[in-house]
């Protein structure tokens, strides 16, 4: 009788039934939506980025479909840490959830972690890479010294593992990942969206109110996949792949490139949350056909060939 392969994955702070995660910023901040996603096969949830104080975000339009993906400039709208803490209190303690944190300084990141330590969060993902906000995001995330400082301060202030989400817009993502690792990061998420824009040819006006947004979807995949491959060769902590993952083949590519898990965002707009079960089933079938015993056997396989 053929052995049924395991697709369970362990990340710092997380025990996951499969390697799929909801990417930050996709499904809002609702406990009801979190449970719906888990029921449809998500291995873990990464929440929308939360800040100390509420952020209203940009005026519409904030989202536009483009060939092979989407552009968004929502502006990290969220109700603030206190309000979100109330929402997290509705979750069961064992919910596999990672809270994404956004701030404009190391002290504010530290304060956020201290507040969220009262929640059921299993880990924190520091958003150091949003390409369309001021006073944070990419402005912080392209400076290795500052990345190292922020991660060091936050990881010293909490016992929860710290994941760091980095940008593909930097000249050397490996350098940023190394700085985060030295600061105490437990994992790297690679990558966030890449800066882009779209223009209405009838009016000549940029479609997004913010003019520039972040490109996600299949167009981002080759860039993020390359980042995962290069980063995973040069650090000793897990890498989480993110960017253009729509099916099980995409997930396998990321795993072979060195990712220990994958985050899915834009594909939810096309397929709904059922995409998680689809990817998990496809991945399990692939492992059976290739006679692998565990999904962990795929991680970094491309580095060994």
C-alpha positions as CSV (number, residue, x, y, z in Angstrom):
1,X,0.0,0.0,0.0
2,X,1.4,3.4,-1.0
3,X,2.3,5.7,1.8
4,X,0.1,8.8,2.0
5,X,2.5,11.8,2.0
6,X,2.3,14.5,4.7
7,X,1.7,18.1,3.7
8,X,2.0,19.4,7.2
9,X,4.5,22.2,7.8
10,X,6.0,23.7,11.0
11,X,7.1,27.4,11.0
12,X,8.3,29.2,14.1
13,X,5.3,29.5,16.4
14,X,3.0,27.7,13.9
15,X,1.9,24.1,13.4
16,X,0.2,24.1,10.0
17,X,-1.9,21.3,8.3
18,X,-0.6,22.4,4.9
19,X,1.9,25.0,3.7
20,X,-0.6,27.6,2.5
21,X,-1.2,30.9,4.2
22,X,-3.4,33.9,3.5
23,X,-1.2,36.8,2.5
24,X,-1.5,40.0,4.5
25,X,-3.9,42.7,3.3
26,X,-6.3,40.4,1.3
27,X,-9.3,39.5,3.5
28,X,-9.5,42.3,6.0
29,X,-9.6,42.0,9.8
30,X,-12.7,39.9,10.5
31,X,-12.7,36.8,12.7
32,X,-15.6,35.4,10.7
33,X,-13.6,35.7,7.4
34,X,-10.6,34.1,9.1
35,X,-12.6,31.0,10.1
36,X,-14.2,30.8,6.7
37,X,-10.7,30.7,5.1
38,X,-9.4,28.1,7.6
39,X,-12.5,26.0,6.9
40,X,-11.7,26.2,3.2
41,X,-8.2,24.8,3.7
42,X,-5.9,27.7,4.6
43,X,-3.0,26.4,6.7
44,X,-2.7,29.8,8.5
45,X,-3.8,33.4,8.4
46,X,-1.7,36.5,8.1
47,X,-3.9,39.5,9.0
48,X,-4.1,42.8,7.3
49,X,-1.5,45.2,8.7
50,X,-2.5,46.9,11.9
51,X,-1.1,50.1,13.2
52,X,-1.1,51.8,16.6
53,X,-3.8,54.3,15.6
54,X,-6.6,53.9,13.0
55,X,-5.6,54.6,9.3
56,X,-8.3,55.7,6.9
57,X,-6.4,54.9,3.8
58,X,-6.7,56.4,0.3
59,X,-9.9,57.4,-1.5
60,X,-11.2,55.2,-4.3
61,X,-10.1,54.0,-6.8
62,X,-7.6,52.0,-4.8
63,X,-7.7,48.8,-6.9
64,X,-7.5,48.1,-10.6
65,X,-7.0,44.9,-12.7
66,X,-4.2,44.9,-15.1
67,X,-2.9,42.1,-17.5
68,X,-1.5,39.3,-15.3
69,X,-2.4,40.8,-12.0
70,X,-3.7,43.7,-9.9
71,X,-2.5,47.1,-8.8
72,X,-3.6,48.3,-5.4
73,X,-3.0,51.4,-3.2
74,X,-5.4,51.0,-0.3
75,X,-3.1,52.8,2.1
76,X,-3.1,50.2,4.9
77,X,-6.5,51.2,6.2
78,X,-7.2,49.6,9.5
79,X,-9.1,50.3,12.8
80,X,-6.0,50.5,15.0
81,X,-4.5,48.1,17.5
82,X,-7.0,48.4,20.3
83,X,-10.0,47.8,18.0
84,X,-8.3,44.8,16.3
85,X,-7.4,43.4,19.7
86,X,-11.1,43.1,20.4
87,X,-11.6,41.3,17.2
88,X,-8.8,38.8,17.9
89,X,-10.4,38.1,21.3
90,X,-13.2,36.3,19.3
91,X,-10.8,33.7,18.1
92,X,-9.9,30.4,19.7
93,X,-6.5,30.3,21.3
94,X,-5.2,27.6,19.0
95,X,-6.1,29.6,15.8
96,X,-3.0,29.6,13.5
97,X,-2.8,33.3,13.0
98,X,0.0,35.7,12.3
99,X,-0.6,39.4,13.0
100,X,0.9,41.8,10.5
101,X,2.3,45.0,12.2
102,X,2.9,48.3,10.5
103,X,4.6,51.4,12.1
104,X,6.9,54.2,11.3
105,X,9.5,53.7,13.9
106,X,11.2,51.0,16.0
107,X,9.5,52.3,19.2
108,X,6.0,52.1,17.6
109,X,6.7,48.6,16.3
110,X,7.7,47.6,19.8
111,X,4.6,49.1,21.3
112,X,2.4,47.3,18.8
113,X,4.0,44.0,19.7
114,X,3.5,44.6,23.4
115,X,-0.2,45.4,22.8
116,X,-0.7,42.3,20.5
117,X,1.0,40.1,23.1
118,X,-2.4,40.1,24.8
119,X,-3.9,38.3,21.7
120,X,-3.9,34.8,20.4
121,X,-1.3,35.7,17.7
122,X,1.2,32.9,17.2
123,X,3.7,35.2,15.5
124,X,4.1,38.7,14.1
125,X,4.9,39.7,10.5
126,X,6.6,43.1,10.3
127,X,5.5,45.0,7.2
128,X,8.7,46.7,6.2
129,X,7.9,46.7,2.5
130,X,4.6,48.4,1.6
131,X,5.4,50.3,-1.7
132,X,2.6,53.0,-1.5
133,X,2.6,54.4,2.0
134,X,4.5,57.3,3.5
135,X,6.5,57.2,6.8
136,X,7.0,53.4,6.9
137,X,6.9,50.4,4.6
138,X,9.5,50.6,1.9
139,X,11.0,53.9,3.3
140,X,12.1,51.7,6.2
141,X,12.6,48.4,4.5
142,X,15.3,49.3,2.0
143,X,17.8,50.3,4.7
144,X,19.6,47.2,6.2
145,X,20.7,49.0,9.3
146,X,17.2,50.2,10.1
147,X,15.7,46.8,9.4
148,X,18.2,45.2,11.8
149,X,17.4,47.8,14.5
150,X,13.6,47.4,14.2
151,X,13.7,43.6,14.2
152,X,16.2,43.6,17.1
153,X,14.1,45.9,19.3
154,X,10.8,44.1,18.5
155,X,12.2,40.6,19.0
156,X,13.7,41.6,22.3
157,X,10.3,42.9,23.5
158,X,8.2,39.8,22.8
159,X,8.5,36.0,23.0
160,X,6.4,35.6,19.8
161,X,8.4,34.8,16.6
162,X,9.1,37.7,14.2
163,X,8.6,37.3,10.5
164,X,9.8,40.1,8.3
165,X,8.1,40.8,5.0
166,X,10.6,42.4,2.5
167,X,10.3,44.2,-0.7
168,X,11.3,43.2,-4.3
169,X,11.9,46.9,-5.0
170,X,15.3,46.9,-3.3
171,X,18.6,46.4,-5.1
172,X,19.6,43.4,-2.9
173,X,16.9,41.6,-1.1
174,X,19.5,39.1,0.3
175,X,21.2,42.0,2.2
176,X,17.9,43.0,3.7
177,X,17.0,39.4,4.7
178,X,20.4,39.0,6.3
179,X,20.0,42.2,8.3
180,X,16.6,40.9,9.5
181,X,18.1,37.6,10.4
182,X,20.9,39.2,12.4
183,X,18.3,41.3,14.2
184,X,16.5,38.2,15.5
185,X,13.9,37.4,12.8
186,X,12.5,33.9,12.9
187,X,11.4,33.9,9.2
188,X,11.4,36.0,6.1
189,X,8.4,36.6,3.8
190,X,9.5,37.2,0.3
191,X,8.0,39.3,-1.2
192,X,5.6,42.2,-1.0
193,X,4.2,43.8,-4.2
194,X,6.3,45.8,-6.7
195,X,5.7,49.4,-7.5
196,X,3.6,50.1,-10.6
197,X,0.9,52.3,-12.1
198,X,-1.9,52.4,-14.7
199,X,-3.2,55.4,-16.7
200,X,-6.6,56.1,-18.2
201,X,-5.8,56.8,-21.9
202,X,-9.1,58.8,-22.3
203,X,-8.3,61.3,-19.6
204,X,-4.5,60.9,-19.2
205,X,-5.1,60.6,-15.5
206,X,-3.5,57.8,-13.4
207,X,-6.2,55.4,-12.4
208,X,-5.2,55.0,-8.7
209,X,-5.9,58.0,-6.5
210,X,-2.4,57.5,-5.1
211,X,-1.1,57.3,-8.7
212,X,1.4,54.5,-7.7
213,X,0.4,51.2,-6.3
214,X,1.7,47.7,-5.7
215,X,1.6,45.1,-8.4
216,X,0.5,41.6,-7.3
217,X,-0.6,38.5,-9.2
218,X,1.1,36.2,-11.8
219,X,3.3,39.1,-13.2
220,X,5.0,39.2,-9.8
221,X,5.8,35.5,-9.5
222,X,9.1,35.3,-11.5
223,X,10.5,38.2,-9.4
224,X,9.4,36.9,-6.0
225,X,10.5,33.3,-7.0
226,X,14.0,34.6,-7.7
227,X,14.1,36.5,-4.4
228,X,13.1,33.3,-2.5
229,X,15.7,31.3,-4.3
230,X,18.5,33.8,-3.6
231,X,17.5,34.5,0.0
232,X,17.0,30.9,1.0
233,X,20.6,30.1,-0.1
234,X,22.0,32.8,2.1
235,X,20.2,32.6,5.4
236,X,19.5,29.9,8.0
237,X,15.9,30.8,8.9
238,X,12.7,29.7,7.0
239,X,11.5,31.7,4.0
240,X,7.8,32.1,3.2
241,X,7.1,32.6,-0.5
242,X,4.6,35.2,-1.7
243,X,3.8,36.5,-5.1
244,X,1.6,35.3,-7.9
245,X,0.7,31.8,-6.5
246,X,-2.5,30.6,-8.2
247,X,-2.2,26.8,-8.2
248,X,-0.3,23.8,-6.9
249,X,2.4,24.1,-9.5
250,X,3.2,27.6,-8.4
251,X,3.4,26.4,-4.8
252,X,5.8,23.5,-5.8
253,X,8.0,26.0,-7.6
254,X,8.3,28.2,-4.5
255,X,9.0,25.2,-2.3
256,X,11.7,23.9,-4.6
257,X,13.2,27.4,-4.7
258,X,13.6,27.2,-0.9
259,X,10.3,28.4,0.6
260,X,8.9,26.5,3.6
261,X,5.4,27.8,3.1
262,X,3.5,30.0,0.6
263,X,1.2,32.9,1.0
264,X,-1.7,33.4,-1.4
265,X,-3.4,36.8,-2.1
266,X,-4.5,37.8,-5.5
267,X,-5.7,34.3,-6.5
268,X,-8.5,34.7,-3.9
269,X,-10.0,37.4,-6.1
270,X,-10.2,34.9,-8.9
271,X,-11.0,31.7,-7.2
272,X,-12.3,32.5,-3.7
273,X,-11.0,30.9,-0.6
274,X,-11.5,27.4,-2.2
275,X,-8.1,28.0,-3.8
276,X,-6.4,26.7,-0.6
277,X,-8.0,23.3,-0.8
278,X,-7.3,23.2,-4.5
279,X,-3.6,23.9,-3.9
280,X,-3.3,21.4,-1.0
281,X,-5.0,18.6,-3.0
282,X,-2.9,19.3,-6.0
283,X,0.2,19.3,-3.9
284,X,-0.7,16.0,-2.2
285,X,-1.4,14.4,-5.5
286,X,2.0,15.6,-6.9
287,X,3.8,14.1,-3.9
288,X,2.0,10.8,-4.3
289,X,2.9,10.6,-8.0
290,X,6.5,11.5,-7.4
291,X,6.6,9.1,-4.4
292,X,7.7,11.7,-1.8
293,X,6.9,11.0,1.8
294,X,6.6,14.6,2.9
295,X,6.3,18.1,1.5
296,X,9.4,19.0,3.4
297,X,11.4,16.9,0.8
298,X,10.6,19.6,-1.8
299,X,12.0,22.5,0.2
300,X,15.1,23.8,-1.5
301,X,15.3,21.0,-4.0
302,X,16.4,23.3,-6.8
303,X,19.5,24.2,-4.8
304,X,20.6,20.5,-4.8
305,X,20.4,19.9,-8.5
